[in-house]
Amino acid sequence: MVAAGTKDTAPTQSLIIDLDRGIVTMGSIGELSITKLTENSVSFQGKSEDGQTVWRGDVDRFSGLTVVSVWRNKEVLVNYNLTCRRPEPLF
């Protein structure tokens, strides 16, 4: 997690991409809409209930590198730099 020029360990967070439903679910944040899907990346965005805070993110589908930004009043409050892993096969 990167915030205000410091680098700290990010808390364990789940990020689930559901291509069939067109949503990304992030732990306590909830469901965000997939805004762009390419062969290489997934972009998503969502607003808080009061409309004041915007969450935007991009996931590289090959490396798993993910950037999630939190915006308020057209300014970035924080950027989260995450590494996502592919789920384990069910069988």
C-alpha positions in Angstrom: 0.0 0.0 0.0 1.4 3.4 -0.9 0.0 6.5 0.9 1.4 10.0 1.4 4.9 9.0 0.3 5.2 6.0 2.6 5.1 2.3 1.8 3.4 -0.1 4.2 2.3 -3.7 3.9 -1.3 -3.8 2.5 -3.8 -5.7 4.6 -5.0 -9.0 3.2 -7.8 -8.1 0.7 -9.8 -10.1 -1.7 -10.3 -8.9 -5.3 -12.6 -11.1 -7.3 -13.1 -10.5 -11.0 -16.4 -11.8 -12.4 -16.3 -11.4 -16.2 -19.7 -13.0 -16.7 -21.4 -10.4 -14.5 -19.1 -7.5 -15.4 -18.1 -6.7 -11.9 -15.0 -6.6 -9.6 -15.7 -7.3 -5.9 -13.2 -5.9 -3.4 -13.6 -7.0 0.3 -15.2 -4.1 2.3 -15.6 -1.8 -0.7 -18.2 -4.0 -2.5 -18.9 -4.3 -6.2 -17.3 -2.1 -8.9 -18.2 -2.1 -12.6 -15.8 -3.4 -15.2 -15.4 -0.4 -17.5 -12.9 -1.8 -20.0 -11.8 -5.4 -20.8 -9.0 -6.2 -23.2 -6.8 -9.2 -23.8 -4.2 -7.7 -21.5 -6.1 -5.8 -18.8 -9.3 -5.3 -16.8 -10.3 -1.8 -15.8 -13.0 -1.1 -13.2 -14.6 1.8 -11.3 -17.2 2.4 -8.7 -18.6 5.2 -6.4 -19.3 5.3 -2.7 -23.0 5.5 -1.7 -22.7 9.2 -1.1 -21.1 9.7 -4.5 -18.1 11.6 -3.0 -15.5 8.9 -3.4 -14.5 7.1 -6.6 -12.5 3.8 -6.8 -10.7 3.1 -10.0 -8.5 0.2 -10.9 -6.6 -1.7 -13.5 -5.4 -5.3 -13.4 -2.8 -6.7 -15.8 -4.2 -10.0 -16.8 -0.8 -11.6 -17.2 1.4 -10.4 -14.4 -1.4 -9.7 -11.8 -0.1 -6.3 -11.1 -2.9 -4.1 -10.0 -3.3 -0.4 -9.2 -6.4 0.8 -7.3 -6.8 4.6 -6.8 -9.2 6.3 -4.5 -10.4 9.7 -5.7 -12.3 12.5 -4.0 -13.0 16.0 -5.4 -11.0 15.1 -8.6 -7.9 14.4 -6.5 -6.2 11.1 -5.8 -6.3 10.3 -2.1 -4.3 7.1 -2.2 -2.9 4.6 -4.7 -2.8 0.9 -3.8 -0.2 -1.2 -5.7 -1.2 -4.8 -5.4 -0.2 -8.1 -6.9 -3.0 -10.5 -7.6 -2.6 -14.2 -8.1 -4.6 -16.5 -10.3 -7.0 -18.8 -8.4 -6.1 -22.4 -8.0 -7.8 -24.9 -10.3 -10.9 -26.5 -8.7 -9.9 -30.0 -9.9 
